[in-house]
Amino acid sequence: MKGIIILEGADGTGKTTLARALVKRYDAFYIHNGLWPDIWKRHLATVDLAIKRSQKQLVIIDRLWLSEQIYGDTFRDGPAYDLGARCLDRALLRYGAVTVLCVRRDFAGHMKHFEELKRTRVEKFARMEMVAQRYLDLASGNLAADGKWYYNQLTQFQDYPLRDDVLVYDFEIAGISAKLLDIAMDTIVGRVYALRRHAGETFATDLPNLTGNPRDPRYLFVGEQLSPRACNRAAPFLWNDEMSSATYFNKQLHKLKFREDQALWTNAIGHDWLRFLRDHLSATTRVIALGGIAARRVEELSFPNAASIPHPQWARRFQAQHPEKYRTLLQEALKI
């Protein structure tokens, strides 16, 4: 079995039990993320390692960007990185990774269990009510969620658990018996297999210059070329809060509350996916060319549903004081 599973949830929701069971049953490679000095670099390294190891075996990631968003928002001034959450979600979509939201809908039972855990093991946090509620809101939707962080927007959308790369695991149900735990694992691994097979059959998973959701995306973004700072991950627009055209563009997407699972990303220079994409994507997929080089390539291939806007690097340099102007162009191109 190959692929990536990310386990997310508040303390006391059965993540460790589920992780151990998956590792034992599938001989999976396990990565646990806690509090690290530079959490962004740690999470980038986690994704890089998971992508590499998932070519040979199942990889279990215990906490990633969702934990940083929710715990950072609850116990600190905010997460250590902001736009990077979008970037990691985007990158993992490319490889058919599945996120499992571990929750306990019996809120009072969860809090009682957490107090019991505090007497038997060292817990980093004294209280868990706010974190638990935020994960429950994410699993069920809450229009009142503040839209400051990416996870808040996912909560407001109210359909995050309906994404085909997301599953909800309720320990109160699946943790009752070994048989029900086996059924839960079968469901999770079955989803991983289906998504990874689709990604692998459609796009060879070892080739660069492509990221996002390959499963019938609503939008295709075409940039010019990969940043020379992209190192070995070679994924378009994979930057968090640094000063760059990618950061500028991600900020505009965030202001528009853009849904990351609706888009695929590539570049006109480098490994050229565009001819392949023209022949394999739906004719209704909206193609957004960023800059002149990308626009000319999209025009050469005669995409039926295309638009172009200036490259975000141009907007960052010459419209730095008026990002709303570029955001309006982007909104018009997206037709939203």
C-alpha positions as CSV (number, residue, x, y, z in Angstrom):
1,M,0.0,0.0,0.0
2,K,1.3,3.5,-1.0
3,G,0.1,7.0,-0.2
4,I,-0.2,9.7,2.4
5,I,-2.6,9.9,5.4
6,I,-2.6,13.0,7.6
7,L,-4.2,12.6,11.1
8,E,-5.6,15.8,12.6
9,G,-7.6,16.5,15.7
10,A,-7.6,17.7,19.3
11,D,-5.8,15.8,22.0
12,G,-7.8,12.8,23.2
13,T,-9.6,12.0,20.0
14,G,-7.9,8.7,19.3
15,K,-5.2,9.8,16.8
16,T,-2.5,7.8,18.5
17,T,-4.6,4.6,18.6
18,L,-5.5,5.0,14.9
19,A,-1.9,5.8,13.9
20,R,-0.5,2.8,15.7
21,A,-3.2,0.5,14.2
22,L,-2.4,1.8,10.7
23,V,1.3,1.5,11.1
24,K,1.0,-2.1,12.4
25,R,-1.4,-3.2,9.8
26,Y,0.2,-1.6,6.7
27,D,3.9,-1.4,7.9
28,A,3.5,2.4,7.4
29,F,6.2,5.0,7.8
30,Y,5.2,7.3,10.7
31,I,6.0,11.0,11.1
32,H,4.9,12.9,14.3
33,N,5.0,16.7,14.3
34,G,5.1,18.5,17.6
35,L,6.3,22.0,18.5
36,W,9.4,22.9,16.6
37,P,11.6,26.1,16.5
38,D,10.9,26.7,12.8
39,I,7.6,24.9,12.2
40,W,7.3,26.0,8.6
41,K,10.6,24.5,7.6
42,R,9.7,21.4,9.6
43,H,6.3,21.0,7.8
44,L,7.9,21.6,4.4
45,A,10.5,18.9,5.2
46,T,7.6,16.6,6.4
47,V,5.8,17.0,3.1
48,D,9.0,16.5,1.1
49,L,9.8,13.3,3.0
50,A,6.2,12.0,2.8
51,I,6.0,12.5,-1.0
52,K,9.3,10.6,-1.4
53,R,8.5,7.7,1.0
54,S,4.9,7.4,-0.4
55,Q,6.3,6.2,-3.7
56,K,7.2,2.9,-1.8
57,Q,4.9,2.7,1.2
58,L,2.1,4.2,3.2
59,V,3.0,7.3,5.2
60,I,1.2,8.4,8.3
61,I,1.6,12.1,9.3
62,D,0.5,12.9,12.8
63,R,-0.4,16.6,12.7
64,L,0.5,19.1,10.0
65,W,-0.8,22.5,8.9
66,L,-4.3,22.2,10.4
67,S,-2.9,21.6,13.8
68,E,-0.6,24.6,13.5
69,Q,-3.5,26.8,12.4
70,I,-5.9,25.7,15.2
71,Y,-3.5,25.3,18.1
72,G,-1.6,28.5,17.1
73,D,-4.9,30.4,16.9
74,T,-6.0,29.0,20.3
75,F,-2.9,29.2,22.4
76,R,-0.7,31.8,20.7
77,D,-1.1,35.0,18.8
78,G,-1.8,33.0,15.7
79,P,-0.1,30.2,13.7
80,A,3.6,30.4,12.9
81,Y,2.7,30.6,9.2
82,D,-0.4,31.7,7.5
83,L,-0.5,31.4,3.7
84,G,1.7,28.4,3.9
85,A,-1.4,26.4,5.0
86,R,-2.9,26.9,1.6
87,C,0.3,26.0,-0.1
88,L,0.6,22.7,1.8
89,D,-3.0,21.8,1.2
90,R,-2.4,22.5,-2.5
91,A,0.8,20.4,-2.7
92,L,-0.8,17.4,-0.9
93,L,-3.8,17.4,-3.2
94,R,-1.5,16.7,-6.1
95,Y,-0.5,13.3,-4.5
96,G,-3.9,12.1,-3.5
97,A,-3.2,12.6,0.3
98,V,-6.1,12.0,2.6
99,T,-6.7,14.1,5.7
100,V,-8.6,12.3,8.6
101,L,-10.3,14.6,11.0
102,C,-10.4,12.8,14.4
103,V,-13.2,14.2,16.5
104,R,-15.5,13.1,19.4
105,R,-19.0,14.5,18.9
106,D,-19.7,13.6,22.6
107,F,-18.1,16.8,23.7
108,A,-18.6,16.2,27.5
109,G,-17.2,12.7,27.1
110,H,-14.2,14.1,25.3
111,M,-13.5,16.6,28.0
112,K,-13.8,14.0,30.7
113,H,-11.5,11.7,28.8
114,F,-8.9,14.5,28.4
115,E,-8.9,15.1,32.2
116,E,-8.3,11.4,32.7
117,L,-5.4,11.6,30.2
118,K,-3.8,14.4,32.2
119,R,-3.6,12.1,35.2
120,T,-1.8,9.3,33.3
121,R,0.5,11.2,30.9
122,V,2.1,14.6,30.4
123,E,-0.2,16.9,28.4
124,K,1.2,20.2,26.9
125,F,-2.1,22.0,27.4
126,A,-4.3,22.4,30.5
127,R,-7.5,22.8,28.6
128,M,-8.8,21.5,25.3
129,E,-12.3,22.9,25.0
130,M,-11.6,25.6,22.4
131,V,-9.4,23.3,20.2
132,A,-12.0,20.5,20.3
133,Q,-14.8,22.9,19.4
134,R,-12.8,24.3,16.5
135,Y,-12.2,20.8,15.1
136,L,-15.9,20.0,15.5
137,D,-16.8,23.2,13.7
138,L,-14.5,22.3,10.9
139,A,-16.1,18.8,10.7
140,S,-19.7,20.2,10.7
141,G,-19.3,23.7,9.3
142,N,-19.9,27.1,11.1
143,L,-20.8,30.2,9.2
144,A,-19.9,32.4,12.2
145,A,-16.2,31.3,12.0
146,D,-13.8,34.2,11.8
147,G,-12.3,34.3,8.3
148,K,-8.8,35.4,9.3
149,W,-7.0,32.1,8.9
150,Y,-7.3,29.5,6.2
151,Y,-8.9,26.9,8.5
152,N,-11.6,29.6,9.4
153,Q,-12.5,29.8,5.7
154,L,-12.7,26.1,5.4
155,T,-15.1,26.1,8.4
156,Q,-17.2,28.8,6.8
157,F,-17.5,26.8,3.6
158,Q,-19.3,24.1,5.6
159,D,-18.3,21.4,3.2
160,Y,-14.7,20.6,4.0
161,P,-15.5,17.0,5.1
162,L,-17.3,16.5,1.8
163,R,-14.0,17.0,-0.1
164,D,-13.0,13.6,-1.5
165,D,-9.6,13.9,0.2
166,V,-11.1,14.4,3.7
167,L,-12.7,11.8,6.1
168,V,-14.1,12.3,9.6
169,Y,-13.2,9.7,12.2
170,D,-15.3,9.6,15.4
171,F,-13.4,7.7,18.1
172,E,-16.7,7.2,20.0
173,I,-17.9,5.0,17.2
174,A,-14.8,3.5,15.5
175,G,-13.0,3.0,18.8
176,I,-15.6,0.8,20.4
177,S,-14.3,-2.5,19.0
178,A,-11.4,-3.9,17.0
179,K,-13.9,-4.8,14.2
180,L,-15.1,-1.2,13.9
181,L,-11.6,0.1,13.9
182,D,-10.7,-2.3,11.1
183,I,-13.7,-1.0,9.1
184,A,-12.6,2.6,9.7
185,M,-9.0,1.7,8.5
186,D,-10.4,0.0,5.4
187,T,-12.4,3.1,4.6
188,I,-9.4,5.4,5.0
189,V,-7.0,3.3,3.0
190,G,-9.6,2.6,0.3
191,R,-9.9,6.4,-0.2
192,V,-6.1,6.8,-0.3
193,Y,-5.9,4.0,-2.9
194,A,-8.7,5.5,-5.1
195,L,-7.2,9.1,-5.1
196,R,-3.6,8.0,-5.6
197,R,-4.6,5.7,-8.4
198,H,-6.3,8.6,-10.2
199,A,-3.4,10.9,-9.6
200,G,-0.9,8.3,-10.8
201,E,-2.9,7.3,-13.8
202,T,-3.5,10.9,-14.9
203,F,-0.2,12.6,-13.9
204,A,3.0,10.7,-13.3
205,T,3.7,11.5,-9.6
206,D,7.4,11.9,-10.0
207,L,7.3,14.8,-12.4
208,P,7.6,18.4,-11.3
209,N,5.9,21.7,-12.2
210,L,2.4,20.6,-11.3
211,T,0.4,21.0,-8.1
212,G,-3.2,21.2,-6.9
213,N,-6.2,19.0,-7.5
214,P,-5.9,16.9,-10.6
215,R,-9.5,15.5,-10.3
216,D,-11.5,17.6,-12.7
217,P,-10.4,21.1,-11.5
218,R,-12.6,24.1,-12.0
219,Y,-9.5,26.3,-12.6
220,L,-6.0,25.9,-14.1
221,F,-3.5,28.6,-13.2
222,V,-0.5,28.9,-15.5
223,G,2.5,30.8,-14.3
224,E,5.8,31.5,-16.1
225,Q,8.4,29.4,-14.4
226,L,9.3,27.8,-11.1
227,S,11.1,30.0,-8.6
228,P,14.8,29.1,-8.4
229,R,14.2,28.9,-4.6
230,A,11.8,26.1,-5.0
231,C,14.6,23.6,-4.2
232,N,13.6,20.0,-4.6
233,R,9.9,20.3,-4.2
234,A,9.4,21.9,-7.6
235,A,5.8,22.9,-6.9
236,P,4.4,26.1,-8.4
237,F,3.6,28.9,-6.0
238,L,4.6,26.9,-2.9
239,W,5.6,29.8,-0.6
240,N,4.2,31.0,2.6
241,D,4.8,34.5,4.0
242,E,8.1,35.6,2.2
243,M,8.2,38.6,0.0
244,S,7.6,37.0,-3.4
245,S,5.2,37.0,-6.3
246,A,3.8,33.7,-5.0
247,T,3.1,35.3,-1.6
248,Y,1.5,38.3,-3.2
249,F,-0.8,36.0,-5.3
250,N,-1.7,33.8,-2.4
251,K,-2.7,36.8,-0.4
252,Q,-5.2,37.8,-3.2
253,L,-6.6,34.3,-3.3
254,H,-7.0,34.4,0.5
255,K,-8.9,37.7,0.3
256,L,-11.2,36.1,-2.2
257,K,-11.6,33.0,0.0
258,F,-10.5,30.9,-2.8
259,R,-11.1,27.1,-2.5
260,E,-7.8,25.3,-3.0
261,D,-9.4,22.0,-4.0
262,Q,-10.8,23.6,-7.1
263,A,-7.6,24.4,-8.9
264,L,-4.5,22.9,-10.6
265,W,-1.3,24.8,-11.1
266,T,1.6,24.7,-13.6
267,N,4.0,26.9,-15.5
268,A,4.7,27.6,-19.2
269,I,8.5,27.2,-18.8
270,G,10.0,24.0,-17.6
271,H,8.2,20.7,-17.8
272,D,5.4,21.7,-20.2
273,W,2.1,20.1,-19.0
274,L,-0.1,22.4,-21.0
275,R,-0.5,20.4,-24.2
276,F,-1.4,17.3,-22.1
277,L,-3.8,19.3,-19.9
278,R,-5.5,20.8,-22.9
279,D,-6.4,17.3,-24.1
280,H,-7.3,15.8,-20.7
281,L,-9.1,18.5,-18.7
282,S,-12.7,19.4,-19.1
283,A,-13.5,22.1,-21.7
284,T,-15.2,24.0,-18.9
285,T,-12.0,24.3,-16.9
286,R,-11.2,28.0,-16.6
287,V,-7.5,28.7,-17.6
288,I,-5.9,31.7,-16.0
289,A,-2.6,32.8,-17.5
290,L,-0.4,34.9,-15.2
291,G,1.8,37.1,-17.3
292,G,2.7,37.5,-21.0
293,I,4.8,34.3,-21.4
294,A,2.0,32.2,-20.0
295,A,-0.7,34.0,-22.0
296,R,1.1,33.4,-25.3
297,R,1.5,29.7,-24.5
298,V,-2.1,29.3,-23.6
299,E,-3.1,31.1,-26.8
300,E,-0.8,28.9,-28.9
301,L,-2.6,25.8,-27.6
302,S,-6.1,27.3,-28.1
303,F,-7.6,26.6,-24.7
304,P,-11.4,27.1,-25.1
305,N,-12.0,28.9,-21.8
306,A,-9.1,31.1,-21.0
307,A,-8.3,34.5,-19.6
308,S,-5.0,36.4,-18.8
309,I,-4.0,38.9,-16.1
310,P,-0.6,40.5,-15.4
311,H,2.0,38.4,-13.6
312,P,1.7,39.0,-9.8
313,Q,5.4,40.1,-9.8
314,W,4.4,43.1,-11.9
315,A,1.5,43.9,-9.6
316,R,3.7,43.5,-6.5
317,R,6.2,46.0,-7.9
318,F,3.9,48.6,-9.6
319,Q,0.6,48.3,-7.7
320,A,2.0,47.6,-4.2
321,Q,-0.2,50.3,-2.6
322,H,-3.4,49.1,-4.4
323,P,-3.6,45.3,-4.2
324,E,-7.4,45.6,-4.6
325,K,-6.9,46.5,-8.3
326,Y,-5.1,43.3,-9.0
327,R,-7.6,41.4,-6.9
328,T,-10.4,42.8,-9.0
329,L,-8.7,41.6,-12.2
330,L,-8.3,38.1,-10.6
331,Q,-11.9,38.0,-9.5
332,E,-13.1,38.9,-13.0
333,A,-10.9,36.3,-14.6
334,L,-12.2,33.6,-12.2
335,K,-15.8,34.7,-12.9
336,I,-16.6,34.7,-9.2
